[in-house]
Amino acid sequence: MGDARAGTALTRPTIAVALAQFLDEQERRLSPKTAGQYRDVVELLEHHLNGYAYLSLDELDAKRFERLQRATGDVQREFCQVFGPEHILPNVGEFLGYFMVRKVIASRALLRAAGTVTKRLAAWLAEQGYVEAEAAEPATERGAAAARALPKADELAARLQAFAEERGGPDAAEQLEDHFQITRVEPGRIWLTGLLDGRERGPIQLPKDLSRRCQVGWTVSGVIGRIGTRWHLLEAWNVYPL
């Protein structure tokens, strides 16, 4: 196993090198503004990989990475300086579905670009032979979906929070803080299922134009409260569409 991994390391660039190659090729065909967005997204992706991708490593690679990351001086390496581009796509879902929503204060233009750049990167990795075409296809589709959904989810989160703040009202007899999946949507109301207890609660009243923006399967992080027999939205922090 060790010899096989060593051979792979000799024939493939590191993630950092591959991403630099990708940016260099893309910038030749892009406007300066779009190229800037590509650089921003790739920088964020690299930051995500360096901070979180080690969690997906098997035991042998995890020990090797831990040894290199804890080293000092010129020997010290980050994730993207150790592993090859085959480790990028398995972490794309977490990058788009969690990191860009929860960890980055991003404009909607940058959120849209995150999906677009990820889609192009997945296709480019396959073109270079760094990953199989079959492996790139799901990431390409996910990037395309993210380009559409992430800006909408960000706007929904802002509107839900504004609605909760404007509504105010009496103190709730019971409050729940959780990640709630939207399980049903009707004009002017939605139902939410807590990820911790799996219980559906609702209907939660919303303005009709706001309920139309909600999509079954999306997840809202925040607080709901029971006032009398009805559940109400008290806080909305993030909306996760993927």
Disulfide bonds with the S-S distance in Angstrom:
none
